Amino acid sequence: MIRTKTDSEIERMRVSGRLAAEVLDTVCGSASPGSTTAELDAYAAELIAERGGESCFLGYRGFPGNICVSVNDEIVHGIPGPRRIEMGDIISIDCGVRYDGYIGDTAKTVMVGVQDPEVIRLVRVTEAALAAALEKAVAGARLSDVSHAVEHVATEAGFTVVREFVGHGVGKDLHEEPQIPNYGPPGRGPRLKKGMTLAIEPMINMGVAEVDLMEDGWTVLTRDRKPSAHFEHTVVVQEDHAEILTCLKKKR
């Protein structure tokens, strides 16, 4: 069942969402050549603690990191470790913060000295796909309208959409109903209602859509080892727009 949130719950999620956005923005700004993904994770842990929150990833089903850090052909769920960031890398940083019992979940792909125009285009298209999906996350729309918006932007640009991993509802729990695929025809699925809180997250590959799972049991790779990009916002459905809860600048 997809549960709508009360005004009080939404206000709490505004706080947790802003905290997640602050942490993500600061960590992304520190991603530079020579730093390790473990250092980014440690910095995120420090920032979350300073704000009185907790990582909702750490320990989730045994996940060992405070954030997910996925580099180049790693799509999602990258475990922070000794890997050093290099010039030309793209890095998906996924941050989930629990505060006062509610969760903000957000992700961004940052480019570190990237010169390859096709990689730059992949990142920009993925961000545009998220923006298109947010335009559809309004009361009265169908859930698959959101999914279709992502797929349309990605495929029109010549890229592919990951199918094995999806967006999701979010609130007290990291993963709530509904699941939100990034593909499919419009006009299907449940109608969105004011007060639903969703984590919408396009994962778009430069090459094939198929994925592989690394031996660590978490890190997801593109099967052809070409780059992948990932963006995510937590939103609350309103009557005429999706209110972005994980954005530092007020957006509709």
C-alpha positions as a printed Julia matrix, in Angstrom:
252×3 Matrix{Float64}:
  0.0     0.0     0.0
  1.25    3.48   -0.88
  0.88    5.62    2.21
  0.45    9.37    2.05
  2.19   11.43    4.72
  0.58   13.9     7.13
  1.6    17.55    7.18
  3.66   16.85   10.29
  5.48   13.97    8.63
  6.16   16.01    5.51
  7.65   18.79    7.6
 10.0    16.28    9.22
 10.96   15.0     5.79
 11.71   18.54    4.68
 14.28   18.67    7.46
 15.84   15.27    6.74
 15.81   16.02    3.02
 17.63   19.29    3.48
 20.22   17.63    5.7
 20.81   14.93    3.07
 21.15   17.62    0.39
 23.66   19.57    2.49
 25.78   16.5     3.1
 25.67   15.4    -0.54
 26.55   18.84   -1.85
 29.51   19.17    0.52
 30.86   15.67   -0.15
 30.51   16.11   -3.92
 32.48   19.34   -3.64
 35.34   17.46   -1.97
 35.66   14.77   -4.65
 39.04   15.44   -6.22
 41.89   13.52   -7.85
 43.88   11.53   -5.31
 41.19   11.27   -2.66
 39.79    7.83   -1.92
 36.17    6.8    -1.85
 36.69    5.79    1.79
 37.73    9.36    2.58
 34.52   10.64    1.02
 32.59    8.17    3.17
 34.35    9.27    6.35
 33.65   12.92    5.52
 29.97   12.13    4.96
 29.81   10.34    8.33
 31.3    13.41   10.02
 28.85   15.77    8.32
 25.83   13.61    9.15
 26.86   13.35   12.79
 27.41   17.12   13.03
 23.78   17.58   11.99
 22.44   15.13   14.54
 21.4    12.59   11.94
 22.41    9.07   11.04
 23.18    7.31    7.81
 20.3     5.1     6.77
 22.66    3.1     4.53
 25.19    2.03    7.17
 24.25   -1.48    8.26
 21.24   -1.66    5.93
 21.14   -5.35    5.02
 24.8    -5.36    5.99
 25.98   -2.48    3.8
 29.31   -1.29    5.24
 29.35    2.36    4.12
 27.72    5.59    5.22
 27.18    6.54    1.57
 27.36    4.71   -1.75
 30.19    5.78   -4.05
 30.03    4.35   -7.57
 32.75    5.22  -10.11
 32.52    5.2   -13.92
 31.01    1.82  -14.93
 29.69    1.24  -11.4
 25.98    2.08  -11.53
 24.91    2.06   -7.88
 25.73    0.64   -4.41
 29.49    1.1    -4.68
 31.19    0.3    -1.36
 33.62    3.04   -0.25
 37.19    1.83    0.0
 40.8     2.44   -1.08
 40.03    3.32   -4.7
 41.52    6.7    -5.61
 39.63    9.17   -7.74
 41.34   10.05  -11.01
 40.96   12.86  -13.51
 38.23   11.96  -15.97
 36.17    9.93  -13.49
 32.46   10.3   -12.99
 31.27    9.45   -9.5
 27.73    8.7    -8.33
 27.41    9.63   -4.66
 24.22    8.44   -2.98
 23.38    9.79    0.48
 20.55    8.81    2.8
 20.04   10.61    6.11
 17.6     9.73    8.87
 16.63   12.56   11.2
 13.8    12.59   13.73
 12.66    9.23   12.37
 12.34   10.23    8.71
 14.61    9.82    5.7
 15.95   12.03    2.94
 17.51   10.1     0.05
 19.43   11.81   -2.74
 22.18   11.17   -5.28
 24.25   13.05   -7.8
 26.86   12.16  -10.41
 29.86   14.47  -10.3
 32.47   14.86  -13.01
 36.14   15.15  -12.03
 37.98   16.85  -14.86
 35.94   15.03  -17.49
 36.83   15.99  -21.07
 35.04   13.27  -23.02
 32.0    14.98  -24.6
 29.98   11.77  -24.65
 30.49   11.2   -20.93
 29.49   14.8   -20.25
 26.39   14.29  -22.37
 25.51   11.12  -20.44
 25.61   12.97  -17.14
 23.6    15.92  -18.47
 20.96   13.67  -20.04
 20.55   11.7   -16.8
 20.0    14.93  -14.89
 17.5    16.03  -17.54
 15.71   12.68  -17.24
 15.23   13.29  -13.53
 13.88   16.77  -14.21
 11.42   15.36  -16.74
 10.26   12.72  -14.26
  9.73   15.33  -11.56
  7.43   17.24  -13.91
  5.15   14.19  -14.01
  5.11   13.53  -10.24
  1.9    15.45   -9.57
 -1.42   14.51   -8.02
 -3.68   12.77  -10.51
 -0.91   11.46  -12.75
 -0.2     7.76  -13.11
  2.95    6.3   -11.59
  4.13    5.07  -14.99
  4.03    8.65  -16.31
  7.07    9.26  -14.12
  8.76    6.1   -15.38
  8.06    6.86  -19.02
  9.48   10.37  -18.74
 12.87    8.97  -17.72
 12.93    6.39  -20.49
 11.87    8.87  -23.15
 14.66   11.34  -22.36
 17.29    8.59  -22.12
 16.38    6.69  -25.27
 15.9     9.85  -27.35
 19.52   10.65  -26.5
 20.69    7.18  -27.54
 21.31    5.83  -24.05
 19.78    2.91  -22.15
 17.91    2.6   -18.87
 18.8     0.2   -16.07
 15.84   -2.11  -15.43
 16.96   -4.21  -12.48
 17.05   -1.29  -10.04
 14.31    1.25   -9.48
 13.2     4.28   -7.5
 10.92    3.82   -4.51
  8.68    5.3    -1.89
 10.48    6.67    1.16
  9.56    7.94    4.61
 10.18    6.24    7.93
 11.68    3.37    5.94
 14.3     3.67    3.22
 12.29    1.55    0.79
  8.52    1.88    0.87
  5.86    1.27   -1.74
  5.7     1.95   -4.62
  8.57    0.74   -6.73
  9.28    3.28   -9.48
 10.85    1.79  -12.62
 12.65    4.13  -15.02
 10.93    2.67  -18.06
  7.51    1.71  -19.36
  4.49    3.15  -21.18
  2.62    6.1   -19.68
 -0.87    6.02  -18.21
 -0.52    2.92  -16.06
 -0.21    2.06  -12.39
 -1.73    3.78   -9.36
 -2.72    7.42   -9.43
 -0.41    9.7    -7.5
 -1.95   11.49   -4.54
 -0.97   14.6    -2.66
  1.28   13.65    0.25
  2.99   10.64   -1.35
  6.75   10.8    -0.83
  8.92    9.29   -3.54
 12.61    8.79   -4.26
 12.92    9.13   -8.04
 16.3     8.02   -9.39
 17.23    7.55  -13.04
 20.16    5.21  -13.68
 21.25    5.56  -17.3
 24.0     3.71  -19.17
 26.09    4.84  -22.1
 26.07    1.35  -23.58
 23.92   -1.71  -22.94
 21.22   -1.76  -20.27
 22.33   -5.07  -18.77
 24.19   -5.16  -15.47
 26.51   -7.37  -13.44
 26.84   -7.69   -9.67
 30.35   -7.7    -8.23
 31.56  -10.37   -5.84
 31.13   -7.97   -2.92
 27.38   -8.55   -3.29
 26.62   -4.83   -3.59
 28.37   -2.98   -6.39
 26.42   -3.02   -9.65
 28.38   -2.67  -12.92
 27.38   -2.12  -16.53
 27.82   -5.38  -18.37
 29.86   -3.78  -21.16
 31.82   -1.71  -18.59
 30.82    1.59  -20.21
 29.99    4.54  -17.95
 26.71    5.0   -16.1
 25.17    8.07  -14.42
 22.72    8.36  -11.53
 20.7    11.2   -10.01
 18.05   11.09   -7.28
 15.69   13.39   -5.4
 13.19   12.74   -2.63
  9.95   14.56   -3.42
  6.47   14.99   -2.01
  3.61   14.95   -4.51
  1.58   18.15   -4.47
 -1.5    19.16   -6.44
  0.36   20.82   -9.29
  4.04   20.02   -8.77
  6.55   17.75   -7.08
  8.09   19.51   -4.1
 11.77   18.55   -4.03
 12.8    17.84   -0.45
 16.48   17.15   -1.2
 17.33   20.43   -2.88
 19.25   23.32   -1.31
 17.64   25.87   -3.61
 13.86   25.99   -3.55
 12.53   24.43   -6.74
  9.13   23.43   -7.99
